[in-house]
């Protein structure tokens, strides 16, 4: 049957002329996806090859199968309500009927042709939900067919006329849709349309974009891959294998090769790569290079207007927190921004995209960071950026600003200068009411005369200025907040940052000020880059097809919209082999962990040379006796008898005889290490000599026998036994003791792991890690 599958699938023939649905009425379709009407599915099923379920074998074989096994999935011989369906299925099998089902190929691919231009492109089906006689195309397919300007009856200009144009299909452009199966692609060559693309930039994005949005690739078409921040990678599909006009990229391993479009582009790409690997271009303009820094360090640097100096602080996780202080030279105004590098924050801090920042008008900036806040969850490092504001219209300003960046451990308390200064003054001094300086009482009159003529006191900011100075002439206070400054440029900068609207460059969000925009871009902006914990790619947190940020599933899961969709894929739990969604795997494994911590320790055989566990006892008397002794069924087997022995005296005599047999004649096994066996004693760790007479042996075994309790009213016997065991069990015991000597797990769990793993040491360690609680490990409440 497998050899005839391909001819049957290739025999599917179907073609139709369909009008293009207006772009206004077309849902957002990704990649090469189309929507066809329901009638198209019915026509495809009618044209598809028909296959018989159950294969050949004739009527007799079908009837024999029906009489030996159930033909209905719900049949239960103990449930009379299922007899009717089973009887009907067996009657159909006995009469030779077969279920005939049309077989559609997977995936279903189509060739779409524009009759007006002759251009053609391949596509995959999304749904059969379009209106009758119409086909909905994605924007990629419209552009490939040259239908961007004319498809679907024109643009929506509002009013009734626009509605009539949309509803009318007589003026809509038509395309020819043919079903055509494409071969599975094994190789594709792409050519970038711009220079400077690097493999670490486009590889992950290309893989994800093709997997989520495309079923086919058409030779000669242009792929546009979004890369965030309204930027795109554009590639020309130049060549594919198997050769042809297109390939299918579903359920196949596709090798991707990237070649420059021409020699000039190759030289430009190489030049950019060399420039990036050489000295930072910012150094040519005068800014410092930045780089990796450490705590308890003072960093001196300079930054040009409109530029950033980026630092990385890796040893930031101090229990008291980190204090960042930035001091600009000559009273200049600089900004400091901080963003932790986490799975949900991947960008360098900028004025419109940062987690923490200080953009005040002061030349001295200070930020205290607390590692216990949610923003630092799973943080790898801290990104710190120093920025010099460039006023609008001063793009040619090449001046630099010197600064000192101090990084230290945050102190728990802050001393107030005013509390100390008021107590440290001389009693003969008094405070001037104009400039607030402390002067001797005897010169206060002269000081006040001079001070009132030349100085002026600002009651809002408590600063003193010379009346004739430019600082006082340009001194300002914001009417909306507590900010102030001493020049016009600082006022313009403050208004621009805190009191002007700013638009997000990646969405239609309008922020009331720049800090609000930065908060939006680091929290709810769809284009915020995240490291997806399921596909392990750096992607925008929300695409056009992902759920909304306010979707209940997104809010309850605590995941990004992309992760909610990507986490919907399933995988097999490595512990219980159940099929679990990726986004639910963490909770599922937590349940396993709680179960692991709640499991009682397994019972191991009381034979010191055995490495088996003791199974729960059955209802028989000898099984109960075995449970009281704490022996496994293998070790208890030689002691078994069917005689009535309520007090266990006969059992103790059999145990005594076994000890005598071991120590007088031995077991004769070369692997034995039993110290109570004549054969194994020389290889054991015992330093005493084994007795050779029966009298001495009975004296040694008497304490072992006296410790055995067999009465049901008593607790389970804890007396050890020293019987010879088989080689496998004895080796497991030795290996289990070696694992237990590491101090992580109890001996009972080590033996249970070896038994579950069949003696494989590596698998036993995996079993311990997944199922056994460690020593001193308790369940968290």
N, C-alpha and C positions, 0 to 999 in steps of 0.2 A: 504493500500500500504506500509505503514511503516513497518508492520510486516513481509513483504516478501522481504525487501531490503537485509538483511544479507544473506539468502540462494542464492539470485541471484549473489551477489558479490563473495561468496565463490565458485560458480560454474565455475568461470573463470579458464580454464586450458590452459597452454602454456609452451613449453619447447623447447630449442634449444641448439645445440653444436656450440660454437663460438670461433674463434681464438682471442687471446689477442693481442691488439694493442701494438706495441713497446712503452716502456716508453718514448723514444725520441720523438715519434709522438703523444703522449697522452697529452692533455692539463692538467694543474694543476687542479685536482679534489679534493675538500675538503671531509673530513670525509668518509662516506660510499657511495659516489655517483659513478654512472656508466654512460657510454654513450652506447646506443644501436643503431643499424642501423635503417633507415627509414622503412625498410621492417618489422622489429619487431613490430612497431606501427600498421602497416596495419594488420598483423596477429593477434595482440591483439584485435583490433577493430572487426575483423571477428569472433573471438572466444568469444567476450563479450556478455553477455545477452542483449536482445533487449527489450526496454520499449516503450510503446505507449504514446505519448504526448497528454494530454487532458483527459485521463482516459476513463471510460465507459460512458454509457448514450445513446448509439444508434445513428442512423442516424438522427432521428427526433430531439433529444436534441441538436445535433451539428448544425443542420440547424436553429433551433430556436435561438441558441446562435449567429449564424452568422447574423441573421436578426435583432438582437437587439443591437449588439455591433460590432465594427470593429475588423477584424481578422488580418489586417496588421498594423504594428506599425507606418507607415507613412501616413495612410489614413486621409484625410481631406475633409469633405463634401463640402467645398468651393473651393477646388483645383481640377479641372478636370483631372490633370495629375496623380493623385493618384487613379483614378477610376479603371484602368485596373488591378493593383495588388490586390486591394480589391475584385474585381469581381472574379478573379482567386482563391483567398483564400476562398471565400464563395462557389464557385462551388465545390472545393475540400471537404469542410466541408459537403455540401449537399449530395455529393456522398458517404459519409461514409469513406473517406480516412483518415488515421492517419499518422502523422510523426513518423517513427520508428527510434529511435536513440540507438546505442549501448552505454551501460553504463559501463565505466571503474571505478574501485574502486579508492578511494582517501584516503591516498596516495598509489601509486603503488609501491609495494615492491617485491623483488626477492630473491631467494635462489641461491647462486653461489657455485658450487661444483668443486673441483679440482679432476678429475678422477685418477690422478697419486697417490695422497696421501690420498684421501678420505676426506680431510678437507673441511668444508662448512662454509659459512658466509652469513648473510643477508645484503641486500643493498637497497638503494633507487635510483630512476632514476633521472638523471640531465637533459639530453636531448636525443632526437633520432637523433643524428648527426654523429654517428660513420660510418666508412666505412662498406660496405656490407660484411657480414660474419665475422665481428670482433666486439669485445666489449672492451671498454676502462675502466680500473679500476683505482681507486685512490691508492695512496701508502699504505694507511691503509688496503685496501682489498688485495693488493699484499702480504703484510706481513702476513696477516691472513691466506691466502691460501698457503703460502710457495712458492711464485713465484718470490721473489726478485732477484734471481740469473739467472733464466732461462726464464723469460717471455719475449715474443716479439722478439726473434731472436738475443739476445745478446746486447752488448754495442756498442756504436758508436765509432769506432776507426778511423773514417775519411776515405776518399778515396772512390773509386767506390765499393770496396768490402763491405764496411759498408752499402752503399746505397742499394746494392742488398740484404743484409741480412734483412734490414728494410722493403723493399718492398715485400719480399717473405713471404707469409703466410704459406707455407708448413712446415717450421721448427718451426713456432710459437706454443707455448703451447696453449691448448684448455681447455675450462671450460664449464660446463653445467649450463645453466641459466634457472631456473624455476620460473614462477610467483607464488608467495605464499603470501597470505594475513596474516598478523600477528595481534594478538589482541592488543588493546590499553593498554599500560602498566600503571599500577597504583603504582608499587613499584619496586625499584632496589637497590641491595646491592653491594657496591663497596668496594674493599680492596686495600689500597695503597701499592705499591711495595717498598716504602722507608719509613723510620721512620721520624717523625718530622713534618708531614703535619698538619696544623692548619686550623680550619673551616673558619676563616676570610680570609685565603689565597685562598682556592680552590673553595669555594661555588659560588662566582660571576663568576669566570672564567669558571667553569664547566657548569653553567646555560647558559652562552652565547655560549660556544663552542658547546654544544649539540643542542641548538636552531638553530644555523647558519649552522651546518655542518652534522648533523646526522638525518636520518629518522628512523633507527632501532638500536637496541642494541642486540648483540649476546652473549649468555652466554659463558664464558670462554675466551673471547677476551680481549685485553689490550687497554685501552683508553690512549692516550697521549695528555695532555692538555698543550699547550705552556703558559709559565708564564713570558716571556720576558727575555732579557739578555741571550739567548741561554739556558734557564733552562726550565724544564718540570715537570709536575705532571703526574705520571703513575698510573693507577688504573686497577685492575682486575674486570671484570663484573662477579660477583660470583653468584648472585641469582636475579630472577625477578618474578613479579606477574602480570598477570596470569602465572602459571607455564608452562614451555615449553623451547624450545631452543632459543627463541628470542621474542622481543616485539617491537611494534611500539610506538614511542615517539612523534608523531605529533598530535596536537589537543587533548592533554590529560594532566591531572594534575599528575605529577610523583613525588612520595615521594622517596627521596634519603637517604639511610642509609650508614654510613661509619664505617667499623670495621677493626681493625688491621689484618694483614695477619696471625700473630701468636703471642704467648705470649711474645717472645723476642722483637719483634717489638713494642708491646704495652709498654713494660718497657722502651725501648729506647725513644719512643715519650714522655712518661711522664717525663723522665729525662731531655730531652731538654726543655720541657715546664717549669719545675721547675728551671732550670738553667737560662732561659730567664727571669723569674719573679724575680729571686734573684739579687744580686748585679751585676752590669755590669762587664763582664769578662775583659774589658779593664783596670779596676781599678787594677786588679791583676798584670798587666804589668807596672803599674805606671802612666797611663794616667788619666786625670781628667774625671769625669763622664759627664760633660756638663749639659744640661737641659734648662729650661725656664729662660730667663734673661729679663731685662727691660732696657729702655734707661736711659741715664744719670747715668751710672754705670761703674765702673772699675772692671773687672773680672780677677783674678789671677788664673793661672792654669799651667799645664804641659802636654806635649804630648810626647809619645814615638815615636821613629823613625819608619816611615812607617804606622802610625796610624792617626786617625782623632778624634777630639773632636767636637761633634755636639751640637749646641745651637739653641734655638728657641726664636726669638724676635717677640712678638705679638703686642706691642704698638709702631709700627714703622711709622705709617702714620702721620708724621709731615709735615706741609705745607712748611717748609724750607728744608726738607730732613734730612737724617741721615748720620752722619760721623762715620765710623768705622776705628779705629786705632789699629794696632797690633804691639807690640814691644817685640822682643825676647831678652832674657838675653844673655850676653856675646857675642853679635854680631852674634848670630846664625841666620840661614836662615829658616824662617817658611813661609808657604803659608796660605792665607786666601781666602775662597770661599763663595759666597753668591748666593742663589737661592730662589726666592719667591715661596711660595706654591700657585699655581693657578690651574685652571682646565687643563691647558696645560703644567704644570710642577709639577710633583709629587715626584721626587726623591731628596734625600739628595745631596748636592753639593759635588763633588769629583773632583780630578785633571783633569779627562777626561770627566767630565759632570757637568758643572756649568754655570750660567748666568753671574755672575760678579766674578772677581778674580784678585789676585795680586800674581804673581809668580816670581817677580823680585829678584835680588841678594841682595837687601838691607835687613837689619835686622829690619827696620821700614817700615811697610806697612800701606797704607791709602786708603780707598775707600769711595767716596761720592755717596750716593744713592738719586736719584730724584724720588719721588712717582708719578710724572706726566708722566713718560715714559711708553711706551706700555707694557713693561715687568711686570709692577705692576698692570695691569688690573685684577680686581677680586681677588687680592692677599689676602689670609687669614692670613698668617704669613710669617716671614722671616727665612729661614734656613741658619745658619752661621756655617762654619766648619773651624777649624784650623788644619793644616796638617804639619807634619815633614817629609821631604824627606828622603828616605832610599836609599843610593847608592847601585847599583847592586853589589852583592857579600858580602854585610854586613848584611845578613838576621839575624844573631845572635846578632846584635847590640841592647842592651837593655837600652841604655842611653836615658834619657828624657831631654827635653828642656823646661825651664820655660818661661812664657810669661805673658804679661798683655794686655787684650783686653779692649779698651775704646769705649764706645758708647755714642754719644752726638748728639745734634741737629747741623746740618751743619750751618756754618756761611756764610754770603753772600759775604764777602770779605776776602782776605788773605793778611796779612802784610808781606812785604819782609824784611828779616833781613838785606840785604845789603844796602837798602835805609836808614835804621836807623843807622847802625853802621858807615857809612862813615860820617855822620853829627855829631856824638857824640864824636869824638876824640879830644884830647887836641892839640892845635896848635903847641906845642913843640914835638909832636910825628910824626913819619914818618913810612911808610910801607916798610918792607923788601921785596925785589923783588924775593927772593928765597922761603921763607915760607909764605909770605903775612901777617905776623904778624905786629902789630903796636908796635914800640919800641921808646924810647926817642932818639931824634936826636943826643945827646951827646954820646950815646953808640952804635950807628948804625955801626960804623966801627968794633968794637969788635964782635958785634952780627953777622955781615955778614961773618967775618972770620970763626967763629965757625960754622955757619949755612951751609956755602958752603962746609966745610970739612965733615960734618956729615949728612946733610939732602939733600934730592933730591925732586924736585917738578915735579909732573905729570901734564903736560899742558892740558891733555884731561879731567880729572876729577877734577882738581884743588885741589888735595890732596897732602900732604907732608909726606914722609916716611924717616925713617932712612936708610942710604945706606946699612947697614949690617943686616937689619931686614929681617925675613922670609916673611913678608907681601910684601916688595918691590921685593924680589926675585920671588915671585909667583904672583905678580900683573899682571892682564891681562885686556885687552879691547877687546870686541867683534868686529870683522871686519864687521859684518852685521848690528849692531844696536848700541845703546848708552850704553849698559850694561857693567859693569866692576866688578871685584872682587879681592880678595887678597889670594886665595888659589886654589889649583888644583881641589878640590872637587866641589867648586862653579862653576868653568869653565865647568866641566863635566856635572853638573846638568843643567847649562844654555843651553848647546848644546843639551842635551837630551830633554829639554822642548821646546825650540824654534827653533831648527835647525835639528831635526830628524823627519822622517816620522813616523806616528802612524796610525794603522789600527783600524777601528771601530769593537768592538767585536760582534756586532749584524748584521752587513751588510758588503758589500765589499768596503766601502768607505775608501779611503786613504787620510789622512790629512797631510799637510806639517809640522805641529807642533801640540803641545798639545792644545793650546788655540783654534786652528781651529777645532780639534776633539771635544772639549767641546762644541763649537758653533754648530757643526753638530748634536751632540747627543741631544741638547736641542731645535733644530729647525726642521730639515728635516729627521732625522733618522727614519726609519719605526718602530723601536722598542721603540721610545719615549713613555712613559706611559702618558696617558691623562685620565681625568675624563669625559667620554662621557656625554653630556648634554641631551641625549635622552634615553639611556639605564641605565645611572647612575652607570656604572661600570668602574673600572680602567683597561684600555685595551691599547694595542699598537695602535698607531695612524694609522697604515697602515698594513693590512694583505695581504696575497698573492692574494686574490680575490678582494681587494679594488682598486679603481682607483689610478693612479700615482699622485705624489705630484704636477706635472706640468699639470695635467689635467685642462682644462679651467673651468669646473664646480667647482673644488676644489679651484682654484685661485679666482674665482669671488665670491664664497660663503664665503670665509674666514674661512671655517671649515676644520677639519682634514679629510683625506680620509675615515676613519671609520665613522665619523659623517655624511658625505655625503651619505653613504650607509644606515646607521642606521636611518638617518633622512628622508629617502625615505618612511618610513612607514607613514600611514595616521591615523588621529584621527578626532574627531568631535569638531568643535569650540563651546565652551560653550556659546557664545553670539548669533551666527547666525545659529548654527547647520550645517554649511557647512563642507564637508569632506576636510581637509587640510593636506598637508604633514607636518611632524613634523619640518623639517628644514625651512619651510616657515611660520610656525605659528607665529614667532616673528614679521615678516613683516605684516602678516595678522592682528594681534592684534594692531599693530601700526596704520594701516588704520582705525580700529575701534576707536582707541584713537583720531585720527585726526577728524573723523566723530563726535565723542562725543563732542569735543571742539568746533566744528563748528555748532552744533545744536542750533537753536533758542529756548529760553525758552518756555515751553508750556503755553497756555492761560488757566487760571483757572476760575471757575465760580465766578462772582462778589458777589454772595450770601455768606456772611461771615460765614454761618452755613453749607455750602455745601463743599464736598471734591472731586467734579468731575472736570474734565478738559472740556474745550469747544472745540468741533469739528469744523472744517472749515465750514462756512455757505453754504447752497445750494442756488438755484436761486429763491426760493419762497420769497414772500414779508414778511411773518411772520418770516421765517428763518433769513432774513436780519435784521428784527427788533430785533430778539433775539441776533444776533451778535452785533448790536449797543449797546444793554444793557449789553452785556458781561455775559449773563446767559446761563447755560446749558439747554438742551432741557427739562429736568425733572423740573427744577425750573421755566422755562418759560411756561410750559404746562398749569397751572391754569390761566395764563394771556392771553392765545390764544383766538382769535376771528377771524371770517372771514369777519367782517364788514370793510367797506372802512374807513380808518382813516389815511389820509396822514400826518397830523400834530402831531399825537400821543396823542391827548387830551383824547380820550376814554381810551387809554392804561394807561395814568397817573391816570385816575379816578379808573380804576381797581386795580392799585397798591395801591392807597389810601384806597380803600375799604378793601383790604387784610390786610393792617396795622391795620385798625380799627377793623376788625374781630379778628386778633391775640391778640390785647391788650384789647379788651372788653370781649371776651369769651374764648380765648385761643384755642390751638389745641387739648388739652386733651391727649397728648402723654406723657407717663412716662419718656421717655428718653430725652425729649426736654430740651435744655439749652439756648434757644434763649432769649436774654435780652429784645427783643421787643415782647414777647409773655407772656400772663398772666399765662400760665401753666409753661413755662420754666424760667421765670424771677427769682423766688426764688432760682433756682439751678444755675443761671449764676453768673458771677464774678462782676456784676454791683452792686454798692453801693447806687444808687438812687432808689427812689420808683417809681413804674410804675403808670402813671395817670389813673384815673378811668372814667373820663368824656370825651365825644367826642370832646369837645372844646379844652381841654388840649392835647388830642392825636393829633388833627389836627395841633396844634402849634409845636409839636415835629416832626411830619412827613413832615411839609412844607419844612424845609431845605433839607431833603432827596429827595423830589420830585423836588425841584428847581435845584438840582445838575444834574438831568437826562437830557441829550441832545439826541434828536431823529431825528434831521435833517440830511439827508445824507451828506450834505456839511460839517458838523462838524465832528470832530474826534470821535473816539469810546468813549462812555461814561465811565468815571472812577468812577462814583458814586457807593458806596457800597449799598448792599441790605441786609435786615435782615429778610428773610423769614424762616419759619420753614421747616426743611428738614427731610428726612427719617432717620431712626436710623443708617443704614450702612454708609450713606454719612456723617452724623454728627460725627460718631466715627472716620472715616478716617480723617476728618478735625482736630479733636483733636490730633490724633496720628501724623499727618503730622506736626502740630505746635510744637509738642514735638521734633520731629526729626530736624526740622528747628532751634529749640532753641539751638541745639548743635553747631551751627555756621559753619557747613561745606557746607550745601546746602541751596539754596533758597527754600521758601515755595512752589513755583510752581513745582519744580522738586520733592519735597517730596510727594506732592499729586499725581503727575503723576506716581511715583513709586508705591505708594499704590494702585492706580487704576490698573496698569499693573500686580501687584502681587495678586490682589484679596483681599487685606486687610492683607495679610501675612507679618508680620513685618520683618522676616528674609529674605524672598525673595525680599522684597522692598529694603532692604539695599544692596543686591546683584545687583539689578537692578540699583540702584544709582551708585554703584561702576563701573558698566560696561557701563552705558549710559549717566550719568549726569555729566556735568562739575561742579567742586567745585567753591566756591566763590573765586574771585581774580585769578582764573586759566585761563590762556590765551594760545592760540595756538602758539607753537614755529614756527618761520618762518625759 
